Amino acid sequence: MTTTALITVDARAARRANRLGGRQAVHTALGLVFLALMLFPVYWMVNASLQPSGNTLSAALIPLEPSFAGYERAIADQGANLVTSMIVSLGAVVVSLAISAPAAYALAQFRYRWISIALLVILIAQMIPGIVIANALYAAYNDIGLLNTLGGLILADASHSIPFAILVLRAFMMNVHPSILEAARVDGAGQIRAFWSIALPVSKNALITAGLFAFLFAWSDFLFALTLTTTPDIRPVTLGIYQYLGTQVSNWSAVMATAVLSSLPAILLLLLAQKYISAGAMGGAVK
C-alpha cells in the first residue's frame, strides 16, 4: 500500500472517530439534561425541607441559610409512623418470600400439567385492581378482627407482592440444573432439604431482588393503609403524609422533610442491592 493510500485511510479513520466522538458528546449532553429534569423535583423536595419559613413559593434555588426545624417537626410527628412502615415492610418481605420461594421452586422444578394454569392464575392475580382487593380484605378483616393491626397490613401488602415474587424466583430457579438436585436426592436429601440447601443459596440474587421489590411495594403502599386502618394507632408514613397535608399546608418544610425521610430507606436499599437486582432480574433471561 502506497503512502498516499495510508494517509487517506488514516484521514477517514480520524473523521469517523471525530463523528463518533461528536455523537457521544451529544448523547451525553442529552442524557445529563434529561437526568437533571427528572431529578429536579427530588432536589426541590430537599430544598423545600430546608427552608426556614416553610413557604415554598418564596424559596431560593439554593438554601443558603438551611433550617432543620422541618426535620425536627417531622421526626416528632411522623417518627412513629416511620417505625410502623418499617415493621410492616419487613414483615411483608418475610411473608412474601416464605410463600413465593417454595411456590416458585415447585413451578420451576416439578412437571405437572396444571403448572401452566397456575402461572396464568398468578398473572391474572397481578391484573386485579388494588381497590377490589382492598374492599374484599376490609370485609374479611372486619369479620376476623384484623382491622387496625400490624398483622393485617403485613398480610395485605404481602399479597400484593407474592405474584411478582413468584414470577421472578421461578425464572431464576428454572436455571438450576436438575442434575444438581438429583445428586442431592441420591445423597439422601429430600425435596425440602434440596430446596433449602441448594435451590435457595443458588437463587440468592433473585431472593434479594424479590425481597427488595416486596419491601418497596409495602413501603409505598397507600391504598391498603387507607382502607384497613381507621384509627391513628396503626398508621404507616404514607397515610401520615396524606393526613399531614391538611394541618401543615402553611409549613411545607415539615411536609417535605417527612417526604425526604420516607424516601431514604428505599434509596439506601436500592444503592446497596443494585448489583443483586441486576443479576436477579437477568438471571432467568438466558439459559
C-alpha positions in Angstrom: 0.0 0.0 0.0 1.4 3.4 -1.0 2.0 6.3 1.3 -0.9 8.3 -0.2 -3.3 5.4 0.4 -2.2 5.1 4.0 -2.8 8.8 4.6 -6.3 8.5 3.0 -7.2 5.6 5.3 -5.9 7.4 8.4 -7.8 10.6 7.4 -11.0 8.5 7.0 -10.5 6.8 10.4 -9.9 10.2 12.0 -13.1 11.6 10.5 -15.0 8.6 11.6 -13.6 8.9 15.1 -14.5 12.6 15.3 -18.1 11.9 14.2 -18.4 9.1 16.7 -16.9 11.3 19.4 -19.3 14.1 18.5 -22.3 11.8 18.7 -21.2 10.5 22.1 -20.9 14.1 23.3 -24.4 15.0 22.1 -25.8 11.8 23.7 -24.1 12.5 26.9 -25.3 16.1 27.0 -28.9 15.0 26.3 -28.6 12.4 29.0 -27.5 14.9 31.5 -30.3 17.3 30.6 -32.9 14.5 31.0 -31.4 13.4 34.2 -31.4 16.9 35.6 -35.1 17.3 34.6 -36.0 14.0 36.3 -34.1 14.8 39.5 -35.2 18.4 39.8 -38.4 17.5 41.8 -36.3 15.5 44.2 -33.9 18.4 44.6 -36.8 20.8 45.2 -38.2 18.5 47.8 -34.9 18.6 49.7 -34.6 22.3 49.1 -38.1 23.0 50.5 -37.5 20.8 53.5 -34.6 23.2 54.5 -36.5 26.4 54.1 -36.7 28.3 57.5 -40.1 29.9 56.7 -41.8 26.8 55.4 -43.1 28.6 52.4 -42.1 27.0 49.1 -43.3 30.0 47.0 -40.5 32.3 48.2 -37.9 29.6 48.4 -34.5 30.3 46.9 -33.0 28.0 44.3 -30.2 27.2 46.8 -30.8 27.1 50.5 -28.1 29.5 51.7 -29.4 29.5 55.2 -30.8 26.0 55.8 -33.0 25.2 58.7 -33.6 21.7 60.2 -36.7 22.8 62.0 -38.8 20.9 59.5 -37.0 17.7 60.2 -37.4 18.1 63.9 -41.1 18.6 63.4 -41.3 15.6 61.1 -39.5 13.3 63.4 -41.7 14.4 66.3 -44.9 14.0 64.4 -44.1 11.1 62.0 -41.5 9.1 63.8 -43.9 6.5 65.0 -45.4 6.3 61.5 -42.0 5.6 60.0 -41.4 2.8 62.5 -44.8 1.3 61.6 -44.0 1.4 57.9 -40.6 -0.3 58.6 -42.2 -3.1 60.6 -45.0 -3.6 58.1 -42.5 -3.6 55.1 -40.0 -6.0 56.7 -42.9 -8.3 57.8 -44.3 -8.2 54.2 -40.8 -9.2 52.9 -40.7 -12.2 55.2 -44.2 -13.4 54.4 -43.8 -12.8 50.7 -40.5 -14.8 50.4 -41.8 -17.6 52.7 -44.7 -18.2 50.4 -43.3 -17.3 47.0 -39.9 -19.2 47.2 -41.4 -22.7 47.7 -44.1 -21.9 45.2 -41.6 -20.8 42.6 -39.4 -23.9 43.2 -42.4 -26.2 42.7 -43.4 -24.4 39.5 -39.8 -24.4 38.2 -38.8 -28.0 39.0 -41.9 -30.1 39.1 -43.5 -31.3 35.9 -47.3 -31.3 36.1 -50.0 -30.4 33.6 -51.6 -27.8 35.9 -48.4 -25.6 36.1 -49.3 -23.6 33.1 -52.8 -23.0 34.6 -51.2 -21.9 37.9 -49.0 -19.4 36.1 -52.0 -18.0 34.2 -53.8 -17.6 37.6 -50.7 -15.8 39.0 -50.6 -13.4 36.0 -54.4 -12.7 36.4 -53.9 -12.0 40.1 -51.5 -9.2 39.2 -54.1 -7.6 37.0 -56.8 -7.3 39.7 -57.2 -3.7 40.7 -55.9 -2.9 44.2 -59.2 -1.3 45.3 -61.0 -4.5 44.6 -58.6 -6.5 46.9 -58.7 -3.7 49.5 -62.5 -3.8 49.7 -62.6 -7.6 49.9 -59.9 -7.5 52.6 -61.8 -4.9 54.6 -64.9 -7.1 54.7 -62.8 -10.2 55.7 -60.7 -8.3 58.3 -63.8 -6.8 59.8 -65.2 -10.3 60.5 -61.9 -11.8 61.9 -60.7 -8.8 63.8 -57.6 -7.8 61.7 -58.5 -4.2 61.1 -56.1 -1.7 62.6 -53.4 -4.3 63.2 -49.9 -4.7 62.0 -50.5 -8.3 61.0 -53.4 -7.3 58.8 -51.3 -4.7 56.9 -48.4 -7.2 56.6 -50.7 -9.8 55.0 -52.3 -7.3 52.7 -49.0 -5.9 51.5 -47.5 -9.4 51.1 -50.5 -10.5 49.0 -49.7 -7.6 46.6 -46.0 -8.7 46.1 -46.3 -12.5 46.2 -47.4 -13.0 42.5 -44.5 -10.8 41.3 -42.0 -12.6 43.6 -43.1 -16.0 42.3 -42.6 -15.0 38.7 -39.1 -13.5 39.4 -38.0 -16.5 41.5 -39.4 -19.1 39.1 -37.5 -17.5 36.2 -34.3 -17.9 38.2 -34.9 -21.3 39.5 -35.6 -22.6 36.0 -31.8 -22.3 35.5 -31.0 -24.6 38.5 -29.8 -27.7 36.7 -31.9 -30.8 37.6 -28.7 -32.9 37.9 -27.7 -30.9 41.0 -30.9 -31.6 42.7 -30.9 -35.2 41.6 -27.4 -35.6 43.1 -28.6 -34.2 46.4 -31.5 -36.6 46.4 -29.2 -39.5 45.7 -27.2 -38.5 48.7 -30.3 -38.8 50.8 -31.8 -35.3 50.7 -35.5 -34.9 50.3 -37.3 -32.3 48.3 -37.4 -29.9 51.3 -33.7 -30.4 52.0 -32.7 -29.9 48.3 -34.8 -26.8 48.2 -33.4 -25.3 51.4 -29.7 -26.3 50.9 -29.3 -26.0 47.2 -32.1 -24.0 45.4 -32.2 -21.2 47.9 -28.4 -20.5 48.1 -28.1 -20.6 44.3 -31.1 -18.2 44.0 -29.7 -15.6 46.3 -29.7 -12.8 43.8 -33.3 -13.5 42.8 -34.3 -13.7 46.5 -32.8 -10.3 47.2 -34.5 -8.8 44.1 -37.9 -10.2 45.1 -37.5 -9.2 48.7 -36.4 -5.6 47.7 -39.5 -5.2 45.5 -41.7 -6.6 48.2 -40.2 -4.0 50.6 -40.8 -1.2 48.1 -44.4 -2.3 47.5 -45.2 -2.3 51.2 -43.2 0.9 52.0 -45.1 2.9 49.3 -48.5 1.4 49.9 -51.3 3.9 50.4 -54.4 2.1 49.4 -54.3 -0.8 51.9 -53.2 1.6 54.7 -56.1 3.9 53.9 -58.7 1.1 53.7 -57.6 -1.2 56.5 -56.7 1.4 59.2 -59.4 3.5 60.8 -57.6 4.7 63.9 -54.3 6.7 64.5 -52.9 3.8 66.5 -51.6 1.9 63.4 -50.7 4.4 60.7 -47.9 4.0 58.0 -46.0 7.0 56.9 -47.8 7.2 53.5 -51.1 7.7 55.3 -49.3 10.0 57.8 -48.2 12.3 55.0 -51.6 12.3 53.5 -53.2 13.4 56.7 -50.3 15.7 57.4 -51.2 17.9 54.5 -54.4 19.1 56.0 -52.8 20.5 59.1 -49.4 21.7 57.7 -50.3 23.5 54.5 -48.6 26.6 55.8 -45.5 24.8 56.9 -44.3 22.9 53.8 -40.8 22.3 55.2 -42.2 19.7 57.7 -44.2 18.0 54.9 -41.2 17.9 52.6 -38.9 16.8 55.4 -41.2 13.8 56.1 -41.1 13.0 52.4 -37.3 13.1 52.4 -37.1 10.8 55.5 -39.6 8.4 53.9 -37.5 8.2 50.7 -34.2 7.4 52.5 -34.8 3.7 53.2 -35.8 3.0 49.6 -32.8 4.9 48.2 -30.3 3.2 50.5 -31.7 -0.3 49.8 -31.6 0.3 46.0 -27.9 1.5 46.3 -26.8 -1.4 48.4 -28.6 -4.1 46.4 -28.0 -2.7 42.9 -25.7 -5.5 41.7 -28.0 -8.1 43.1 -31.0 -6.6 41.4 -29.3 -6.6 38.0 -28.2 -10.2 38.5 -31.5 -11.3 39.8 -33.6 -9.6 37.1 -31.5 -11.0 34.3 -30.9 -14.5 35.9 -33.9 -16.1 34.1 -33.3 -14.3 30.7 -30.6 -16.6 29.4 -30.2 -20.3 30.0 
